[in-house]
Amino acid sequence: MDGLESSRSAPGVSAPPDAADSLRVSARVRGAARRERRREPAARRRRRRRRIFVGAVLLVLAVPTLGSYTSWMLEPTSMTFSQRSTEWVRADVPFGNWLVDEIEHIDYTWNAPKPGGPQLKSLPAVGLPQPTTSQTPSDGARLRSHKK
C-alpha cells in the first residue's frame, strides 16, 4: 500500500466531511437562520415606517391641493367640468400655465382645422357704432352744450 495515494490528496476528489466539520457548518447555518429570523421583524418595521412616512407626505401634499380644487370647482360658472378643471390647472398648479399651453399646442397640431371654409360676405363692424337716423348733428351739439 505504499504506492497507493489516499483519496484526500487526489485532485478533483473531495474528502468526506469530518464530524467536527459538519458540526461547525450546521452551527453556522443555525446561527445564520437565527440572525435572519431576528432581522425579518426589524426589516418589516423599517418597511412599515417607510410606508407610513410616504403616506403622510402624500397626505400633507394632497389636502391643500384637494381643498383648492374643491373651492375652485364650487364657484358658479357657465364652463364645463373639463374646461373648469383646465383653468384650475392653469391658475393654481405650479407650471400649470406652461403645461396647459404645451398640451393645447400638441392637441391643435394633431387636430388642426381643415383649411378653407366659407368666406366672409362683408367685413365685421368694429370701432364706434354708426349714428342712427334719429340723431341729428343739432341734437349732439345741444347735448354737448348742456355738459359744460
C-alpha positions as a Python dict, from the first residue, in 0.01 Angstrom:
ca = {
    (1, 'M'): (0, 0, 0),
    (2, 'D'): (296, 224, -13),
    (3, 'G'): (230, 310, -377),
    (4, 'L'): (-138, 397, -326),
    (5, 'E'): (-237, 754, -258),
    (6, 'S'): (-515, 845, -24),
    (7, 'S'): (-832, 988, -167),
    (8, 'R'): (-767, 1315, 18),
    (9, 'S'): (-469, 1403, -192),
    (10, 'A'): (-622, 1313, -528),
    (11, 'P'): (-705, 1619, -737),
    (12, 'G'): (-1071, 1682, -804),
    (13, 'V'): (-1192, 1440, -537),
    (14, 'S'): (-1342, 1584, -221),
    (15, 'A'): (-1289, 1422, 112),
    (16, 'P'): (-1583, 1314, 323),
    (17, 'P'): (-1662, 1568, 593),
    (18, 'D'): (-1538, 1501, 941),
    (19, 'A'): (-1783, 1504, 1227),
    (20, 'A'): (-1630, 1824, 1367),
    (21, 'D'): (-1658, 2000, 1031),
    (22, 'S'): (-2024, 1906, 997),
    (23, 'L'): (-2098, 2037, 1349),
    (24, 'R'): (-1932, 2370, 1267),
    (25, 'V'): (-2125, 2402, 941),
    (26, 'S'): (-2458, 2317, 1100),
    (27, 'A'): (-2390, 2566, 1382),
    (28, 'R'): (-2318, 2836, 1123),
    (29, 'V'): (-2637, 2754, 937),
    (30, 'R'): (-2838, 2762, 1259),
    (31, 'G'): (-2676, 3092, 1359),
    (32, 'A'): (-2747, 3244, 1018),
    (33, 'A'): (-3107, 3126, 1033),
    (34, 'R'): (-3144, 3271, 1383),
    (35, 'R'): (-2999, 3606, 1271),
    (36, 'E'): (-3230, 3605, 968),
    (37, 'R'): (-3533, 3544, 1191),
    (38, 'R'): (-3427, 3838, 1410),
    (39, 'R'): (-3374, 4062, 1105),
    (40, 'E'): (-3714, 3991, 948),
    (41, 'P'): (-3922, 4178, 1210),
    (42, 'A'): (-3677, 4470, 1206),
    (43, 'A'): (-3695, 4486, 825),
    (44, 'R'): (-4074, 4469, 844),
    (45, 'R'): (-4078, 4757, 1095),
    (46, 'R'): (-3849, 4965, 869),
    (47, 'R'): (-4070, 4898, 566),
    (48, 'R'): (-4380, 4985, 770),
    (49, 'R'): (-4225, 5312, 893),
    (50, 'R'): (-4121, 5398, 538),
    (51, 'R'): (-4477, 5337, 409),
    (52, 'I'): (-4625, 5549, 687),
    (53, 'F'): (-4379, 5831, 611),
    (54, 'V'): (-4454, 5825, 237),
    (55, 'G'): (-4828, 5816, 309),
    (56, 'A'): (-4802, 6111, 548),
    (57, 'V'): (-4607, 6316, 292),
    (58, 'L'): (-4865, 6238, 23),
    (59, 'L'): (-5147, 6332, 260),
    (60, 'V'): (-4980, 6663, 350),
    (61, 'L'): (-4949, 6743, -22),
    (62, 'A'): (-5297, 6620, -117),
    (63, 'V'): (-5509, 6803, 143),
    (64, 'P'): (-5431, 7162, 32),
    (65, 'T'): (-5449, 7057, -333),
    (66, 'L'): (-5791, 6898, -290),
    (67, 'G'): (-5912, 7198, -91),
    (68, 'S'): (-5800, 7437, -364),
    (69, 'Y'): (-5957, 7227, -639),
    (70, 'T'): (-6285, 7189, -447),
    (71, 'S'): (-6319, 7560, -377),
    (72, 'W'): (-6238, 7639, -743),
    (73, 'M'): (-6496, 7393, -875),
    (74, 'L'): (-6772, 7510, -640),
    (75, 'E'): (-6764, 7867, -772),
    (76, 'P'): (-7057, 7948, -1003),
    (77, 'T'): (-6969, 7939, -1371),
    (78, 'S'): (-7107, 7850, -1711),
    (79, 'M'): (-6798, 7650, -1813),
    (80, 'T'): (-6795, 7271, -1845),
    (81, 'F'): (-6627, 7049, -1588),
    (82, 'S'): (-6323, 6981, -1806),
    (83, 'Q'): (-6283, 7347, -1901),
    (84, 'R'): (-6308, 7449, -1536),
    (85, 'S'): (-6051, 7185, -1435),
    (86, 'T'): (-5815, 7302, -1708),
    (87, 'E'): (-5844, 7661, -1589),
    (88, 'W'): (-5771, 7546, -1231),
    (89, 'V'): (-5453, 7375, -1351),
    (90, 'R'): (-5360, 7687, -1547),
    (91, 'A'): (-5416, 7916, -1246),
    (92, 'D'): (-5317, 7716, -937),
    (93, 'V'): (-5074, 7439, -1029),
    (94, 'P'): (-4703, 7528, -1040),
    (95, 'F'): (-4601, 7542, -1406),
    (96, 'G'): (-4968, 7477, -1488),
    (97, 'N'): (-4995, 7757, -1743),
    (98, 'W'): (-4694, 7623, -1932),
    (99, 'L'): (-4827, 7266, -1907),
    (100, 'V'): (-5172, 7355, -2042),
    (101, 'D'): (-5019, 7565, -2322),
    (102, 'E'): (-4796, 7275, -2428),
    (103, 'I'): (-5084, 7026, -2423),
    (104, 'E'): (-5306, 7262, -2623),
    (105, 'H'): (-5025, 7318, -2874),
    (106, 'I'): (-4983, 6943, -2924),
    (107, 'D'): (-5361, 6892, -2950),
    (108, 'Y'): (-5405, 7172, -3204),
    (109, 'T'): (-5108, 7042, -3403),
    (110, 'W'): (-5259, 6693, -3425),
    (111, 'N'): (-5618, 6812, -3476),
    (112, 'A'): (-5572, 7119, -3694),
    (113, 'P'): (-5887, 7251, -3862),
    (114, 'K'): (-5921, 7192, -4234),
    (115, 'P'): (-5814, 7488, -4447),
    (116, 'G'): (-6080, 7677, -4635),
    (117, 'G'): (-6437, 7718, -4531),
    (118, 'P'): (-6699, 7979, -4615),
    (119, 'Q'): (-6563, 8324, -4700),
    (120, 'L'): (-6688, 8644, -4541),
    (121, 'K'): (-6954, 8834, -4737),
    (122, 'S'): (-6867, 9164, -4566),
    (123, 'L'): (-6622, 9285, -4306),
    (124, 'P'): (-6745, 9284, -3947),
    (125, 'A'): (-6827, 9620, -3789),
    (126, 'V'): (-6559, 9738, -3546),
    (127, 'G'): (-6494, 10065, -3370),
    (128, 'L'): (-6755, 10326, -3280),
    (129, 'P'): (-7118, 10249, -3352),
    (130, 'Q'): (-7271, 10422, -3655),
    (131, 'P'): (-7512, 10710, -3571),
    (132, 'T'): (-7873, 10619, -3612),
    (133, 'T'): (-8113, 10826, -3824),
    (134, 'S'): (-8296, 10964, -3519),
    (135, 'Q'): (-7987, 11155, -3405),
    (136, 'T'): (-7907, 11475, -3594),
    (137, 'P'): (-7597, 11688, -3558),
    (138, 'S'): (-7802, 11958, -3386),
    (139, 'D'): (-7910, 11711, -3113),
    (140, 'G'): (-7544, 11624, -3048),
    (141, 'A'): (-7449, 11991, -3031),
    (142, 'R'): (-7727, 12060, -2781),
    (143, 'L'): (-7613, 11770, -2561),
    (144, 'R'): (-7254, 11894, -2566),
    (145, 'S'): (-7358, 12246, -2468),
    (146, 'H'): (-7550, 12122, -2158),
    (147, 'K'): (-7248, 11930, -2030),
    (148, 'K'): (-7039, 12247, -1994),
}
